[in-house]
Amino acid sequence: MQDPITKQLRQFHKLSVGLKDAYSGTDARSRIQQFDGWTGRASSGDADTTDYDHADTVKEYYDLFTEVMVFGWGESLHFAPLSPQESLEQSKLRHQRLMISKLELQEGMKVIDVGCGVGGPMRQVIRDAGVKVVGVNSSEYQLNKAKSLNAAAGLDHMVEYLSCSFMDMGAIADGTFDRGYAIESTCHAPDKEGAFAEIFRVLKPGALLWGQEMCMTDEFDPDNDRHQGIKEELRHGIALNEIATMGEVDRALEAVGFEILEARDHAVGEDGLTTPWYQPMASQRNTLGNALRRTPLGRKTLVGLTKTAELVRIFPKGTAEVVRRMDRTANAYVAGGKTGIFSPLYCFLARKPL
């Protein structure tokens, strides 16, 4: 068994290799500056910006931040309802298995993973249910990483990959899939109805869809300046064109023909109590390695470490700026959670009618 320091050094080495691959000789500092200007370009009426494509911003978001996300959060890049008896990893696994049970997956089914990330949930779906999965992703970097991790897990033969935006999956015929899931992906859609309509199209009649959305809650007050500031910081930092309310998600699903079987905010336990979903980013109750990657003090320390690592060329130039942006977004997550105005755990089960 590795001691904590050796384990941490191995993780830093893995991060270094991943970042060099992700940035591939590009200037990460200028890329993060370009990313930080996306909201201005999206809202500008200038002639030079009328062709703004939000899908490109989302792709750049994941190309820039994936390695740091995996370092801090693991291969399953999503939130989960937490329990004091579990680690974050155990809670994410429990949440994935809830999705698997709700989808009633059976061996031999063909399933679409909409916005598959680096394939963390996908690998669990295949292991538990024996289904074949098509992973859709607009980020070539994430898709290649998913391929590599799937191959290392011996699961690559169960997966097909499609590099495209889920807003336009024209390479997929109507009525192809028995089941589908979209975990924190359609929240990036510039047009939620358009995203759900395209997913509806590729599902077979009677197919089930599980979704997990980032939403504003009923606690959000659009006339409250602090609430608006937190929302804008979240929207900007996560590359969300807009942050829908839970009701807006439901209406978009129904507008394209889905029947909603169940939907609720899993950030609130069924008994009204749960460990806050943002706790790993706010609390010092972490192991040494996790504290460095997740807590406020740890993230600040990591910025300093990455600056030093840049000087000796262990990390690519600009890495510290990427980590600083992730720290800022983590603070916005915590603020959104503490005020109760934001949840990344609005989960629904919907069906395409027969």
NUDODREN-68798 format. One line per 2 residues: their letters; for each residue x, y, z of C-alpha. Coordinates in pm, 1 decimal. Layout:
BEGIN
a) X,Y,Z  ...
! end
This chain:
BEGIN
mq) 0.0,0.0,0.0  138.8,341.2,-98.8
dp) 205.9,599.8,171.0  12.9,929.4,126.8
it) 313.5,1130.0,5.5  409.6,873.8,-260.6
kq) 47.3,853.6,-372.4  28.4,1232.0,-398.4
lr) 350.1,1250.0,-600.9  213.4,990.3,-842.8
qf) -104.3,1193.9,-883.8  97.3,1508.9,-954.3
hk) 301.0,1321.8,-1213.1  -18.8,1195.5,-1375.3
ls) -156.5,1550.5,-1376.7  163.7,1682.0,-1534.6
vg) 150.1,1425.8,-1815.8  -219.9,1489.4,-1872.9
lk) -184.8,1867.9,-1886.9  102.3,1851.9,-2135.2
da) -110.8,1629.1,-2352.8  -419.5,1849.3,-2313.6
ys) -246.1,2175.8,-2399.4  -12.4,2018.7,-2655.8
gt) 219.9,2315.8,-2693.6  -56.6,2579.9,-2693.1
da) -48.4,2884.8,-2466.7  -280.0,2789.7,-2180.3
rs) -257.2,3141.0,-2035.6  -396.8,3305.3,-2349.0
ri) -656.2,3030.1,-2382.1  -786.5,3089.6,-2029.5
qq) -800.8,3464.7,-2100.1  -996.1,3392.2,-2417.4
fd) -1230.2,3161.0,-2225.5  -1285.7,3423.3,-1955.9
gw) -1416.5,3659.7,-2222.1  -1686.4,3428.2,-2351.9
tg) -1982.1,3594.6,-2178.1  -1887.1,3928.8,-2331.7
ra) -1864.4,3780.1,-2679.5  -2194.7,3596.9,-2634.0
ss) -2383.1,3912.1,-2533.9  -2211.9,4155.0,-2769.2
gd) -2404.8,4286.0,-3065.1  -2091.3,4362.6,-3264.1
ad) -2083.2,4233.8,-3619.8  -1769.0,4035.0,-3546.0
tt) -1942.0,3835.1,-3272.5  -2282.7,3760.6,-3421.8
dy) -2163.3,3413.7,-3519.2  -2081.5,3322.8,-3157.5
dh) -2122.2,2947.3,-3107.7  -2172.8,2840.5,-2747.3
ad) -2082.3,2479.9,-2834.8  -1727.5,2600.7,-2908.1
tv) -1707.4,2763.1,-2564.6  -1824.0,2443.5,-2394.1
ke) -1569.6,2239.9,-2589.6  -1289.2,2477.5,-2485.8
yy) -1410.8,2462.7,-2124.7  -1366.4,2087.3,-2114.2
dl) -1044.3,2088.6,-2315.9  -891.9,2337.3,-2068.5
ft) -1023.6,2207.3,-1738.4  -1068.9,1829.9,-1771.1
ev) -730.4,1726.3,-1630.0  -765.9,1954.1,-1327.3
mv) -1123.9,1831.6,-1278.2  -1013.8,1467.0,-1282.5
fg) -728.2,1546.6,-1042.4  -967.8,1708.8,-797.1
wg) -1290.3,1513.4,-842.9  -1209.8,1178.7,-1006.2
es) -1311.9,1022.1,-1336.7  -1685.1,1063.7,-1268.9
lh) -1717.5,1437.7,-1321.4  -2053.1,1488.2,-1154.3
fa) -2206.1,1572.4,-819.4  -2393.7,1321.9,-604.4
pl) -2610.3,1319.5,-291.6  -2361.7,1271.9,-7.8
sp) -2374.5,1065.0,308.1  -2154.1,1108.6,617.0
qe) -2090.7,732.6,608.5  -1941.3,746.9,257.2
sl) -1648.6,893.6,71.4  -1724.7,1115.3,-228.6
eq) -1632.2,825.6,-456.6  -1872.7,590.8,-278.1
sk) -2154.4,845.4,-300.3  -2100.4,891.0,-674.0
lr) -2108.1,513.7,-723.4  -2433.4,486.1,-525.0
hq) -2584.0,764.7,-735.1  -2480.1,594.8,-1059.4
rl) -2636.2,270.6,-943.8  -2960.5,454.9,-867.0
mi) -2960.9,574.2,-1228.5  -2888.9,221.5,-1354.3
sk) -3180.9,79.8,-1155.3  -3420.6,354.3,-1265.0
le) -3333.0,296.3,-1630.6  -3409.4,-77.1,-1591.4
lq) -3105.2,-163.0,-1798.9  -3080.2,-515.2,-1937.0
eg) -2792.4,-695.3,-2102.2  -2790.2,-644.6,-2478.0
mk) -2951.8,-301.0,-2474.6  -2797.5,-14.2,-2668.8
vi) -2760.5,302.6,-2460.4  -2658.7,658.2,-2544.8
dv) -2438.6,855.4,-2303.3  -2510.1,1219.3,-2391.0
gc) -2200.0,1422.3,-2310.2  -1997.7,1126.2,-2184.6
gv) -1704.4,1318.0,-2035.0  -1411.6,1084.4,-1968.8
gg) -1648.0,790.8,-1922.0  -1664.1,738.0,-1545.4
pm) -2039.7,662.9,-1528.9  -2019.8,480.1,-1862.0
rq) -1775.8,225.4,-1724.5  -2001.3,158.0,-1426.1
vi) -2305.8,120.1,-1650.9  -2123.4,-139.1,-1862.4
rd) -1988.4,-329.8,-1560.9  -2323.2,-343.6,-1380.4
ag) -2563.6,-390.3,-1672.3  -2364.8,-543.5,-1960.0
vk) -2508.9,-295.5,-2210.6  -2339.4,-144.0,-2514.3
vv) -2291.5,232.3,-2499.4  -2241.1,506.2,-2754.4
gv) -2057.5,800.5,-2598.1  -2131.1,1140.7,-2753.1
ns) -1894.0,1427.9,-2683.5  -1790.6,1747.6,-2862.1
se) -1452.1,1752.4,-2684.3  -1205.7,1539.0,-2878.4
yq) -971.0,1553.2,-2580.8  -1229.3,1408.6,-2341.5
ln) -1335.2,1149.3,-2597.6  -976.6,1030.3,-2647.0
ka) -927.2,1012.1,-2270.8  -1247.0,808.7,-2237.6
ks) -1119.1,569.4,-2504.9  -788.6,526.8,-2321.4
ln) -953.5,468.3,-1981.9  -1208.9,228.1,-2130.6
aa) -931.5,29.2,-2298.7  -733.9,15.3,-1973.0
ag) -1047.2,-117.2,-1799.9  -1096.4,-382.8,-2068.5
ld) -1429.8,-232.5,-2173.3  -1346.1,-67.2,-2503.5
hm) -1523.8,-339.3,-2703.6  -1853.0,-233.9,-2541.3
ve) -1831.0,129.6,-2652.3  -1868.5,331.2,-2971.5
yl) -1770.5,697.5,-2984.5  -1925.3,991.4,-3167.5
sc) -1749.9,1326.4,-3179.0  -2022.6,1588.4,-3217.5
sf) -2247.5,1826.3,-3029.2  -2555.0,1663.1,-2877.5
md) -2748.3,1949.5,-3036.5  -2696.7,1782.3,-3373.4
mg) -2642.4,1406.6,-3375.3  -2722.4,1368.6,-3744.4
ai) -2493.0,1065.8,-3776.2  -2739.5,869.7,-3559.4
ad) -3062.4,738.4,-3712.3  -3402.3,798.5,-3554.1
gt) -3510.6,546.5,-3291.6  -3168.4,387.6,-3236.3
fd) -3136.6,354.8,-2858.3  -3319.6,153.3,-2592.6
rg) -3212.8,389.4,-2314.8  -3027.1,715.7,-2263.0
ya) -2874.4,928.0,-1991.5  -2737.4,1280.7,-1973.7
ie) -2542.6,1363.9,-1657.6  -2470.2,1736.8,-1617.1
st) -2441.6,1777.9,-1993.7  -2765.6,1924.9,-2129.0
ch) -2728.6,2210.2,-1878.1  -2473.3,2342.7,-2132.9
ap) -2727.1,2348.1,-2415.3  -2788.1,2690.7,-2570.4
dk) -3143.3,2568.2,-2638.4  -3274.0,2313.1,-2391.1
eg) -3577.8,2217.6,-2597.3  -3350.0,2166.7,-2895.9
af) -3121.6,1937.6,-2695.0  -3410.0,1730.1,-2558.5
ae) -3571.4,1711.1,-2902.8  -3254.2,1564.2,-3053.0
if) -3226.3,1308.0,-2770.5  -3597.0,1225.2,-2814.0
rv) -3534.7,1164.2,-3185.0  -3258.5,904.9,-3136.8
lk) -3445.5,708.0,-2867.3  -3679.3,421.8,-2952.3
pg) -4048.9,456.3,-2864.5  -4090.7,349.4,-2502.4
al) -3724.1,424.2,-2418.4  -3631.1,575.5,-2083.1
lw) -3406.0,878.4,-2029.9  -3230.5,972.1,-1705.8
gq) -3105.2,1327.3,-1673.7  -2917.4,1527.5,-1414.4
em) -2940.9,1905.8,-1451.5  -2781.4,2208.0,-1285.5
cm) -3066.9,2438.3,-1185.8  -3164.8,2748.2,-995.0
td) -3399.1,2659.7,-709.4  -3712.9,2833.5,-584.8
ef) -3489.8,3014.7,-332.6  -3334.7,3219.5,-614.2
dp) -3454.9,3579.5,-612.7  -3380.5,3757.7,-942.9
dn) -3411.9,4092.7,-763.3  -3143.5,4000.2,-508.5
dr) -2805.4,4135.9,-621.6  -2609.6,3871.6,-428.3
hq) -2815.9,3592.9,-583.7  -2763.1,3737.8,-929.8
gi) -2388.6,3770.6,-867.0  -2359.2,3404.6,-763.8
ke) -2564.5,3293.7,-1063.6  -2348.1,3490.7,-1306.3
el) -2028.3,3356.3,-1150.6  -2159.5,3000.9,-1187.6
rh) -2284.5,3058.5,-1540.2  -1954.1,3205.4,-1648.2
gi) -1727.2,2957.4,-1468.7  -1910.6,2643.9,-1587.2
al) -1979.5,2772.5,-1940.5  -2357.7,2764.6,-1904.9
ne) -2545.6,2971.8,-2159.8  -2823.2,3003.9,-1901.7
ia) -2914.8,2823.7,-1579.1  -3268.6,2690.8,-1599.4
tm) -3511.2,2650.1,-1315.1  -3640.3,2301.8,-1240.7
ge) -3978.7,2395.7,-1382.1  -3817.1,2511.1,-1705.0
vd) -3642.1,2173.7,-1740.5  -3975.6,1994.8,-1696.2
ra) -4149.8,2216.5,-1950.4  -3872.7,2166.4,-2207.1
le) -3896.5,1786.6,-2168.7  -4273.7,1787.3,-2209.8
av) -4262.6,2032.6,-2500.3  -4069.2,1784.4,-2716.5
gf) -4288.0,1487.8,-2621.9  -4130.1,1324.5,-2317.0
ei) -4347.6,1191.5,-2037.3  -4189.7,1272.4,-1698.8
le) -4214.2,969.6,-1471.0  -4036.7,1125.5,-1174.2
ar) -3827.2,1431.4,-1101.4  -3682.0,1580.8,-786.4
dh) -3388.5,1768.1,-642.1  -3157.0,1504.1,-495.5
av) -2962.1,1775.7,-315.5  -3236.4,1745.1,-53.4
ge) -3275.5,1402.4,103.5  -3617.0,1239.3,107.4
dg) -3624.0,1302.9,482.7  -3532.4,1667.1,419.1
lt) -3177.6,1614.3,543.2  -2853.1,1526.8,368.6
tp) -2484.3,1610.3,375.0  -2449.8,1924.7,160.3
wy) -2347.8,1835.1,-194.9  -2081.3,2108.2,-186.5
qp) -1923.2,1983.9,140.1  -1604.3,1840.6,-19.3
ma) -1525.1,2187.8,-160.2  -1597.4,2369.6,166.7
sq) -1490.2,2145.1,453.8  -1151.5,2057.3,596.9
rn) -1283.0,1704.3,664.7  -1072.5,1544.7,392.6
tl) -768.4,1323.8,372.9  -437.7,1500.6,313.4
gn) -449.0,1447.1,-62.2  -816.4,1537.8,-99.2
al) -775.5,1850.0,116.6  -508.9,1978.8,-121.8
rr) -731.3,1917.7,-423.0  -1071.4,2024.6,-288.0
tp) -1076.3,2253.6,15.2  -1042.5,2634.6,-6.5
lg) -700.7,2641.5,160.0  -586.2,2340.9,-39.8
rk) -689.5,2499.1,-367.3  -503.0,2821.1,-282.8
tl) -196.7,2613.9,-196.7  -230.9,2426.7,-525.3
vg) -222.2,2756.2,-717.8  113.0,2835.2,-556.7
lt) 248.6,2486.6,-620.2  149.8,2497.9,-986.0
kt) 321.6,2835.4,-1026.4  643.7,2681.4,-897.1
ae) 594.6,2371.9,-1112.6  555.7,2595.6,-1417.9
lv) 894.3,2756.9,-1351.6  1070.8,2420.5,-1356.7
ri) 856.6,2303.8,-1652.6  682.9,2024.5,-1465.0
fp) 350.3,2183.4,-1560.7  278.9,2380.1,-1881.8
kg) 276.1,2758.5,-1857.7  -69.3,2884.3,-1767.6
ta) -160.1,2589.7,-1543.6  -180.0,2816.3,-1238.5
ev) -434.2,3035.2,-1418.4  -644.8,2729.2,-1494.9
vr) -631.4,2617.6,-1130.1  -716.0,2970.2,-1014.3
rm) -1023.9,2976.8,-1238.4  -1132.2,2637.3,-1102.9
dr) -1088.6,2767.9,-746.2  -1307.4,3067.1,-827.4
ta) -1576.4,2841.7,-971.9  -1558.0,2611.1,-668.5
na) -1621.4,2914.2,-445.0  -1926.3,2996.9,-656.4
yv) -2055.3,2639.5,-621.7  -2023.2,2665.2,-243.3
ag) -2195.4,3004.6,-235.7  -2478.0,2872.1,-453.1
gk) -2518.3,2571.9,-226.0  -2500.5,2760.6,103.6
tg) -2760.0,3015.1,-5.6  -2978.7,2733.1,-139.1
if) -3031.4,2905.8,-474.4  -2850.7,2646.2,-688.4
sp) -2851.7,2268.9,-718.2  -2653.6,2041.0,-953.8
ly) -2874.8,1747.3,-859.5  -3211.0,1796.3,-1026.7
cf) -3265.9,1443.5,-1159.1  -3547.7,1322.1,-1378.4
la) -3665.5,997.7,-1535.1  -3859.3,1048.7,-1858.2
rk) -4003.4,820.6,-2123.3  -4055.9,856.0,-2496.3
pl) -4414.6,740.4,-2544.5  -4492.1,428.6,-2744.5
! end
